[in-house]
Amino acid sequence: MGTYLITGATGGIGTAVAELLRERGHDLVLTGRSLERLDRLAERLRGGAHAPTQVIDPGAARSAQHTGRNHTASITTLPLDLTAPLRIEASLAAAGLPARLDGVVHAAGMVHLAPVADLEADEWIQHLSVNLVSAAEMTRLLLPALRAAEGHIVFVNSTAGLRANPEWSAYAASKFGLRALADSLRAEEPSLRVTTVYPGRTATDMQRKVRAQEGHPYAEDDFAAPTTVARVLVSALETPRDAVVSDITVRPN
């Protein structure tokens, strides 16, 4: 089994990814803003429907049979404030993370809609800090552990990272930057696999806030389910080593 770190683990897509990876028996490092929400998520994942039920490594299953030992997946929680990228290094150092990481899923994000004429510098800084700079800084700090495992990095982007619309300038700029980060990293780190997932509108709390900002009602059935996006993402993680799924767009039907 592997070890995966997920940012934005208490958000819709992050939680759905954590559930799927937990079901597969992987060790998880869950990060988010609120320690209380992280602990509630971890407690839920340790029992019930999301306890490990599936072995996807036949070799590991045979090894467990021969040794009489079964792997019990661990779940670690780590609160992080991604609005302050300069503090991430100290937080990771204090956490004592594993020396090997099989994957990092960057699922954290924030959005505030406004025309360029109304966006002040602090709003630009917040978008770029959370959606881009923190992802770059965490990736930099985690590269040794990822290289040790020849791991996989997944950036949860947005279709706004492919096309910018009115009032989405700050968010789209941060997501265009995230796309550039992923493309550069893929070229620089040949031992790693790098995937960008571009979800369209997804039924999450963030989408609920976006609809309120747009002045429209929120109807969950109008959007893709977080579990659908998570299944596509995890399928990319499970792609055999002879290939990499570099870019995926997932739109609501």
C-alpha positions as CSV (number, residue, x, y, z in Angstrom):
1,M,0.0,0.0,0.0
2,G,1.1,3.6,-0.5
3,T,1.1,6.9,1.4
4,Y,-0.8,9.9,0.0
5,L,-0.9,13.5,1.2
6,I,-4.1,15.4,0.3
7,T,-4.5,19.2,0.7
8,G,-8.0,20.6,1.1
9,A,-8.9,17.2,2.5
10,T,-12.1,18.5,4.2
11,G,-13.4,20.0,0.9
12,G,-15.7,18.1,-1.5
13,I,-13.2,16.7,-3.9
14,G,-10.5,16.3,-1.3
15,T,-12.8,14.3,1.0
16,A,-14.0,12.1,-1.9
17,V,-10.4,11.3,-2.9
18,A,-9.5,10.5,0.8
19,E,-12.5,8.1,1.0
20,L,-11.5,6.2,-2.2
21,L,-7.8,5.9,-1.2
22,R,-8.8,4.8,2.3
23,E,-11.0,2.1,0.9
24,R,-8.0,0.8,-1.0
25,G,-5.9,0.6,2.2
26,H,-3.5,3.4,1.7
27,D,-1.9,5.5,4.4
28,L,-3.2,9.1,4.4
29,V,-1.9,12.5,5.5
30,L,-4.9,14.9,5.5
31,T,-4.3,18.6,5.5
32,G,-6.8,21.5,5.8
33,R,-7.4,24.7,7.6
34,S,-9.5,23.3,10.6
35,L,-8.0,20.7,12.9
36,E,-11.5,20.0,14.2
37,R,-12.8,19.2,10.8
38,L,-9.8,17.1,9.9
39,D,-10.1,15.1,13.1
40,R,-13.8,14.5,12.3
41,L,-13.0,13.3,8.8
42,A,-10.2,11.1,10.1
43,E,-12.5,9.5,12.7
44,R,-15.1,8.8,10.0
45,L,-12.6,7.3,7.6
46,R,-11.2,4.9,10.3
47,G,-14.5,3.1,10.6
48,G,-17.7,2.3,8.7
49,A,-18.0,2.2,5.0
50,H,-14.6,3.8,4.3
51,A,-12.5,1.3,6.3
52,P,-10.1,-0.6,4.0
53,T,-12.0,-3.2,2.0
54,Q,-9.9,-3.8,-1.1
55,V,-6.3,-4.9,-1.9
56,I,-5.1,-3.6,-5.2
57,D,-1.5,-5.0,-4.9
58,P,-1.6,-8.8,-5.4
59,G,2.0,-9.1,-4.3
60,A,1.2,-7.4,-1.1
61,A,-1.6,-9.8,-0.5
62,R,0.6,-12.8,-1.0
63,S,3.2,-11.3,1.3
64,A,0.6,-10.8,4.0
65,Q,-0.5,-14.4,3.7
66,H,3.1,-15.7,4.0
67,T,4.0,-13.5,7.0
68,G,0.7,-13.6,8.8
69,R,0.6,-9.8,9.0
70,N,-1.9,-7.4,7.6
71,H,-1.3,-3.7,7.0
72,T,-3.4,-1.3,9.0
73,A,-3.6,2.0,7.1
74,S,-2.7,5.1,9.2
75,I,-4.4,8.5,9.0
76,T,-2.5,11.6,10.0
77,T,-4.0,15.1,10.2
78,L,-2.1,18.3,9.7
79,P,-3.7,21.7,9.9
80,L,-2.2,24.2,7.4
81,D,-2.9,27.8,6.6
82,L,-2.3,28.1,2.8
83,T,-2.8,31.8,2.9
84,A,0.6,32.0,4.5
85,P,3.0,29.9,2.2
86,L,6.1,31.1,4.1
87,R,4.9,29.2,7.1
88,I,4.4,25.8,5.4
89,E,8.1,24.7,5.7
90,A,8.0,25.0,9.5
91,S,4.6,23.2,9.7
92,L,5.8,20.3,7.6
93,A,9.1,20.0,9.5
94,A,7.2,19.9,12.8
95,A,4.8,17.2,11.5
96,G,7.5,14.6,10.8
97,L,6.1,13.4,7.5
98,P,7.1,10.0,6.0
99,A,10.4,9.8,4.1
100,R,8.5,8.4,1.1
101,L,5.3,9.6,-0.5
102,D,3.6,7.7,-3.3
103,G,1.4,10.7,-4.1
104,V,0.4,14.3,-3.3
105,V,-3.1,15.5,-4.3
106,H,-3.4,19.3,-4.3
107,A,-7.1,19.7,-3.8
108,A,-7.2,23.0,-1.8
109,G,-8.6,26.1,-3.3
110,M,-10.6,29.3,-2.8
111,V,-12.5,31.7,-5.0
112,H,-14.0,35.1,-4.8
113,L,-15.7,36.5,-7.9
114,A,-15.4,40.2,-8.8
115,P,-14.6,42.4,-11.8
116,V,-11.0,43.5,-12.1
117,A,-12.1,47.1,-11.3
118,D,-13.2,45.9,-7.8
119,L,-10.4,43.4,-7.0
120,E,-7.9,44.9,-4.5
121,A,-4.4,43.7,-4.0
122,D,-5.1,41.6,-0.9
123,E,-7.7,39.5,-2.9
124,W,-5.2,38.8,-5.6
125,I,-2.6,37.8,-3.0
126,Q,-5.1,35.5,-1.3
127,H,-6.0,33.7,-4.6
128,L,-2.4,33.3,-5.6
129,S,-1.2,32.2,-2.2
130,V,-3.8,29.5,-1.7
131,N,-4.3,28.3,-5.2
132,L,-0.7,28.6,-6.6
133,V,2.1,29.6,-4.3
134,S,1.2,27.1,-1.5
135,A,1.0,24.3,-4.0
136,A,4.4,25.2,-5.4
137,E,5.9,25.5,-2.0
138,M,4.5,22.2,-0.7
139,T,5.6,20.4,-3.9
140,R,9.1,21.8,-3.5
141,L,9.3,20.7,0.1
142,L,7.9,17.2,-0.6
143,L,10.0,16.5,-3.7
144,P,12.6,14.4,-1.8
145,A,9.9,12.1,-0.4
146,L,8.2,11.9,-3.8
147,R,11.4,11.1,-5.6
148,A,12.2,8.4,-3.1
149,A,8.9,6.6,-4.1
150,E,8.9,7.7,-7.8
151,G,5.6,9.2,-6.8
152,H,2.6,10.9,-8.5
153,I,1.5,14.6,-8.1
154,V,-2.0,15.5,-8.9
155,F,-3.1,19.2,-9.2
156,V,-6.9,19.7,-9.0
157,N,-7.2,22.7,-11.3
158,S,-10.5,24.0,-12.9
159,T,-11.9,24.6,-16.3
160,A,-11.2,28.2,-15.3
161,G,-7.6,27.2,-15.8
162,L,-8.3,26.7,-19.4
163,R,-10.5,29.8,-20.1
164,A,-11.1,32.9,-18.1
165,N,-14.6,34.4,-17.9
166,P,-15.8,37.8,-16.6
167,E,-15.4,38.3,-12.8
168,W,-13.2,35.2,-12.6
169,S,-9.9,36.9,-13.3
170,A,-8.1,36.3,-10.0
171,Y,-9.2,32.7,-9.7
172,A,-8.5,32.0,-13.3
173,A,-5.0,33.6,-13.1
174,S,-4.1,31.4,-10.2
175,K,-5.3,28.3,-12.0
176,F,-3.5,29.2,-15.3
177,G,-0.4,29.5,-13.1
178,L,-1.1,26.1,-11.5
179,R,-1.3,24.6,-15.0
180,A,2.1,26.1,-15.8
181,L,3.5,24.8,-12.5
182,A,2.4,21.2,-13.4
183,D,3.7,21.4,-17.0
184,S,7.1,22.7,-15.9
185,L,7.3,20.1,-13.0
186,R,6.5,17.3,-15.4
187,A,9.4,18.3,-17.7
188,E,11.8,18.8,-14.8
189,E,11.1,15.6,-12.8
190,P,11.2,12.6,-15.2
191,S,11.0,10.1,-12.3
192,L,7.7,11.5,-11.2
193,R,4.2,11.4,-12.8
194,V,2.3,14.7,-12.9
195,T,-1.4,15.0,-13.6
196,T,-3.7,18.0,-13.9
197,V,-7.4,17.5,-13.4
198,Y,-9.7,20.2,-14.7
199,P,-13.1,19.8,-13.1
200,G,-16.0,21.8,-14.4
201,R,-18.7,22.9,-11.9
202,T,-18.8,20.4,-9.1
203,A,-21.4,20.0,-6.2
204,T,-19.2,21.3,-3.4
205,D,-19.4,24.0,-0.7
206,M,-17.2,26.2,-2.9
207,Q,-19.8,25.9,-5.7
208,R,-22.5,26.8,-3.3
209,K,-20.6,30.0,-2.5
210,V,-20.0,30.7,-6.1
211,R,-23.7,30.4,-7.0
212,A,-24.5,32.8,-4.1
213,Q,-21.9,35.3,-5.5
214,E,-23.5,35.0,-8.9
215,G,-27.0,35.5,-7.5
216,H,-28.3,32.1,-8.6
217,P,-29.8,29.3,-6.6
218,Y,-27.7,26.2,-5.9
219,A,-29.0,22.8,-7.0
220,E,-26.7,19.9,-6.4
221,D,-28.0,17.9,-9.3
222,D,-27.0,20.6,-11.8
223,F,-23.3,19.8,-11.2
224,A,-20.9,16.8,-11.2
225,A,-20.6,14.9,-8.0
226,P,-17.3,15.2,-6.1
227,T,-17.1,11.4,-6.0
228,T,-17.2,11.3,-9.8
229,V,-14.3,13.7,-10.1
230,A,-12.5,11.7,-7.4
231,R,-13.0,8.4,-9.3
232,V,-11.4,9.9,-12.4
233,L,-8.5,11.3,-10.3
234,V,-7.9,8.0,-8.5
235,S,-8.0,6.1,-11.8
236,A,-5.1,8.4,-13.0
237,L,-3.2,7.4,-9.9
238,E,-3.8,3.8,-10.6
239,T,-2.6,4.0,-14.2
240,P,0.2,1.4,-14.8
241,R,3.7,2.8,-14.5
242,D,4.3,2.6,-18.3
243,A,2.1,5.7,-18.9
244,V,1.0,8.9,-17.3
245,V,-2.4,10.6,-17.6
246,S,-1.1,14.2,-17.9
247,D,-4.4,16.2,-18.3
248,I,-8.0,15.3,-17.7
249,T,-11.1,17.5,-18.1
250,V,-14.2,16.5,-16.2
251,R,-17.4,18.4,-17.0
252,P,-20.9,18.0,-15.6
253,N,-23.2,16.1,-18.1
